[in-house]
Amino acid sequence: MKIEAHIALAAHIRARGIKKQDFAKLVGIRNDHLSRWIAGKVCPERPARMLIEIVTDGDVKATEWEQ
């Protein structure tokens, strides 16, 4: 079963004990944008998806956001 990207991102942040606001700073976005991504309401733009893949060491693949 494939886990949706927003769920994988939330799990990655939680598993690492990172504050959401710190992760948002790390990828250069506002906290409210990250909250929308994690809720699955909005899909990040391609450059952000690629950065997320890098920052998460591949745990959240850029292609997982594409449907």
C-alpha positions in Angstrom: 0.0 0.0 0.0 1.4 3.3 -1.0 1.4 6.1 1.6 0.4 9.5 0.3 3.1 12.1 0.3 1.5 14.4 2.8 1.1 11.6 5.3 4.7 10.5 4.7 5.9 14.1 5.3 4.0 14.4 8.5 5.3 11.0 9.7 8.9 12.0 8.8 8.6 15.3 10.8 7.1 13.5 13.8 9.6 10.6 13.7 12.5 13.0 13.7 11.1 15.1 16.6 11.3 18.2 14.4 9.0 21.1 15.1 6.9 21.9 12.1 8.0 25.5 12.2 11.7 24.4 12.1 11.0 22.2 9.1 9.2 25.0 7.4 12.3 27.3 7.9 14.5 24.5 6.6 12.7 24.4 3.3 12.1 28.1 3.2 8.3 28.3 3.5 5.8 29.7 5.9 4.3 27.6 8.7 0.8 27.9 7.2 2.0 26.5 3.8 3.5 23.4 5.6 0.3 22.9 7.5 -1.7 22.8 4.2 0.8 20.4 2.7 0.6 18.1 5.7 -3.2 18.2 5.7 -3.2 17.3 2.0 -5.1 20.4 1.0 -2.3 21.8 -1.2 0.4 20.2 -3.2 3.8 21.9 -3.1 5.3 23.2 -6.3 7.8 21.0 -8.1 10.9 22.8 -6.7 9.6 22.5 -3.2 8.8 18.8 -3.7 12.3 18.2 -4.9 13.7 20.0 -1.8 11.5 18.0 0.5 12.9 14.8 -1.1 16.5 16.1 -0.4 15.8 17.3 3.1 14.0 14.0 4.1 16.9 11.9 2.6 14.4 10.4 0.1 11.8 9.4 2.7 9.3 11.6 0.9 9.8 11.3 -2.9 9.0 14.3 -5.1 7.0 12.0 -7.4 4.7 10.8 -4.6 3.0 14.2 -4.7 2.1 13.8 -8.3 -1.2 12.2 -9.1 
